Amino acid sequence: WLEELPSTFMKWGDWKAQNPSGEVLSSETGTTFDYTRHPYGAYDTAKTIYFPLSNTSAALSPKWITTSVSANGQQLSFAQKIMDGKGVINDLLDGKNIVAFLDYNLGITRVFDSNVPLIGDEPGGTRSFKYDFDQHQITDIETGSVWSPEGFCTSGKHQGAQLTQITARTSFWFAWSSQFPDTKIAGVDVIDETVK
């Protein structure tokens, strides 16, 4: 198996702002194709699914966007619509504490190991996180340190610490759940089937 690396969907302008020396693959591929046009048109927003599915999970609406992680045969999905209302979700995967942060500016979810590394004299350890909707910021409950959506501590006792990002896949729910129909949905105990 090849090692899968963490990746994120984001606008090119946002990528360049955060990574000024970042590069893009060439569009000179040897074939004639308009890479400036979305190949599936309005498929992202249409309710239609272009092909039949033999294995689905009705836990969420098929076209909901999810960010999903997997470990040792267990899967966990963070639905974008649920993240919109929470900002941060703490959960467990294969016995390990993990956390998902929603970047409201970019509309993307990143998943991290909740274990904070040792910084200076401040001991690390597992932390629980929350999103403060009044201050529009992420903090850990134990120390009140402030964290960026990229998992970097910007102020407080853990300032300078960086959470380890976990490889996750962002996709439509139907695409993920067709492979992993027993996936747990993070942030809810029961899905209201009327919310679609």
C-alpha positions in Angstrom: 0.0 0.0 0.0 1.2 3.5 -0.8 1.2 6.0 2.1 -1.8 8.4 1.8 -0.9 12.0 2.7 -3.4 14.5 4.2 -4.9 16.8 1.6 -7.5 19.6 1.5 -10.0 21.0 -1.0 -9.5 24.7 -1.2 -9.5 27.6 -3.7 -6.2 28.2 -5.5 -6.1 31.8 -4.3 -6.4 30.7 -0.7 -3.7 28.1 -1.2 -1.3 30.7 -2.7 -2.0 33.1 0.2 -1.1 30.5 2.7 1.7 28.9 0.6 3.3 31.5 -1.6 5.8 29.0 -3.0 3.1 26.4 -3.6 2.9 24.8 -7.0 0.2 23.4 -9.3 0.4 20.5 -11.7 0.7 21.5 -15.3 -2.5 21.5 -17.4 -0.3 20.5 -20.4 -1.2 16.9 -20.2 -0.9 15.9 -23.8 -4.7 15.7 -24.3 -7.2 18.4 -25.2 -9.3 19.2 -22.2 -10.7 22.5 -20.7 -9.4 22.3 -17.1 -11.1 25.6 -16.3 -14.6 24.0 -16.6 -16.2 21.8 -14.0 -16.5 18.4 -15.8 -19.9 17.6 -14.1 -21.6 21.0 -14.4 -24.1 21.5 -11.6 -23.8 18.0 -10.3 -22.6 19.2 -6.9 -25.9 21.0 -6.2 -28.3 18.7 -8.1 -30.1 16.0 -6.2 -29.6 13.5 -9.0 -27.0 10.7 -8.8 -25.8 9.8 -12.3 -25.4 6.1 -11.7 -27.1 3.3 -9.7 -25.8 2.4 -6.3 -26.0 -1.1 -4.9 -24.8 -0.4 -1.4 -25.9 2.8 0.4 -26.5 4.1 3.8 -29.6 6.2 4.5 -28.0 7.8 7.6 -27.5 11.1 5.7 -28.8 12.6 2.5 -26.8 11.1 -0.4 -25.4 14.4 -1.6 -24.3 15.8 1.8 -20.6 16.5 1.8 -18.6 14.5 4.4 -15.0 14.4 5.6 -14.3 10.8 6.6 -11.5 9.0 8.3 -10.7 5.3 8.7 -8.6 3.2 11.1 -8.4 -0.5 11.6 -11.7 -1.3 10.0 -13.6 1.6 11.7 -14.9 4.6 9.9 -16.1 8.0 11.1 -17.7 10.8 9.0 -18.0 14.5 9.7 -20.9 15.9 7.7 -20.5 19.5 6.5 -24.0 20.5 7.5 -23.5 19.2 11.1 -20.0 20.8 11.3 -21.7 24.1 10.2 -23.7 24.1 13.4 -20.9 23.0 15.7 -17.6 24.3 14.4 -15.7 21.6 16.4 -16.5 17.9 17.1 -14.5 15.8 19.5 -14.9 12.0 18.9 -13.1 8.6 19.1 -11.8 6.5 16.3 -10.3 3.1 17.1 -9.9 4.1 20.7 -8.0 7.3 19.8 -9.2 10.8 20.6 -9.6 12.9 17.5 -11.1 16.3 16.7 -12.5 17.9 13.6 -12.2 21.7 13.1 -14.4 23.5 10.5 -12.6 26.3 8.7 -15.6 28.7 8.2 -13.6 31.0 5.9 -12.8 28.1 3.4 -15.8 25.9 4.2 -13.5 22.8 4.8 -13.1 20.3 7.7 -9.8 19.1 8.9 -9.3 16.2 11.3 -6.6 16.0 13.9 -5.2 13.8 16.7 -6.4 15.4 19.9 -3.0 14.8 21.6 -1.2 18.1 22.1 2.6 17.8 22.0 4.9 19.1 24.8 5.8 22.8 24.3 8.4 24.3 26.6 7.4 23.7 30.2 3.7 23.1 29.4 2.9 19.4 29.4 1.0 18.1 26.4 -1.7 15.4 26.4 -5.2 14.8 25.1 -7.3 17.9 24.9 -11.0 18.6 24.3 -11.9 21.4 22.0 -14.8 23.8 21.5 -15.9 26.5 19.1 -16.8 29.8 20.6 -19.5 31.4 18.3 -19.3 34.7 20.0 -15.5 35.1 19.6 -15.4 33.0 16.4 -12.5 30.9 17.7 -11.4 27.4 18.7 -10.1 26.8 22.2 -9.2 23.8 24.2 -11.3 23.3 27.3 -8.4 22.4 29.6 -6.2 25.5 29.2 -8.2 28.0 27.1 -5.5 28.1 24.5 -6.7 29.4 21.1 -6.2 27.2 18.0 -6.4 27.9 14.3 -8.5 25.8 11.9 -5.2 24.4 10.6 -4.5 22.9 14.1 -1.9 25.5 15.2 -2.0 27.0 18.6 -1.9 30.8 18.2 -2.1 31.9 21.9 -2.2 30.5 25.4 -0.3 27.8 27.3 0.2 25.7 24.2 1.2 28.6 21.9 3.4 27.2 19.1 2.0 23.7 19.3 0.8 22.0 16.1 -1.8 19.2 16.2 -1.1 16.2 13.9 -3.5 16.1 11.0 -5.2 12.8 10.2 -5.6 11.7 6.6 -9.3 12.2 5.6 -11.3 12.1 2.4 -13.9 14.7 1.5 -16.7 13.4 -0.7 -20.4 13.0 -1.2 -21.9 10.8 1.5 -23.1 8.3 -1.1 -19.6 7.8 -2.4 -18.1 7.1 1.0 -21.0 5.1 2.5 -21.3 2.9 -0.6 -17.8 1.6 0.4 -18.3 1.8 4.2 -22.1 1.5 5.0 -21.5 1.0 8.7 -19.7 4.4 9.1 -20.5 6.3 12.3 -21.7 9.9 11.9 -19.8 12.2 14.2 -21.6 14.8 16.3 -25.0 13.1 16.5 -26.7 10.2 18.3 -29.7 10.0 16.0 -30.1 11.5 12.5 -33.4 13.2 11.9 -34.4 11.7 8.6 -36.6 14.8 7.8 -33.5 17.0 7.6 -32.6 16.5 3.9 
